Amino acid sequence: WVAENLDTINQSMIPKKHPRQRRDAIFYQPMLYVTMGIGVLAVICVILCLILSLTYRKTKVMRYAQVDLLYMVLSGIFLLSVAAVLYSRPPNTKFICVAREWLVLIG
């Protein structure tokens, strides 16, 4: 049956745009620069919060605020913000491709 109706199958079941053509992503757009800027700003804010929490960790408020949990949250936000910076770069190497995915998953 398939051999007799091969033309009908090809016309009705295979999409007209098959096979797909690969389009490379355009990377140097203004939105990617904004994304990189926000990621760098987030990295700076996380580092600043880490420095402040290390400076004031002996105070009464910080002892009651569970500093260990704060450090875990800051490390996750740091990993996500580094991943945001890497996502704004073109994936030139295999390292960047792998690092982006792992930083998002771990963060």
C-alpha positions, 0 to 999 in steps of 0.5 A: 500500500505504501509503495502505491500511495507514496506520492500522496503520502509525500504531499499530504504528510511531509511539511512543505518547509521540510527539510528545515534550513538552519538560521544562525542566531544574530548575536550583536544586537542591542538587547544582548548588550543590555542583558550583559549589562544587567548580568554584570550589575547583578554580579556586582550587587551579589559581591557587594551583598556578600562583602556587607554580610561578611562585614556585619555577620557578628551583629545581632540582626545577622545572627538571627537572619540565618547567615548560612541561608543567605550565603546559599541564596547569594551563591545561587544568584551569583551563578545565575548572573554569571550565566546571564553574562554568558548567554549574552555572548555568542557560543564560540566554544564548547566551554561557553555552551556547557558552562551556560547550561550548568550555571543555570542548572546549579544556580 
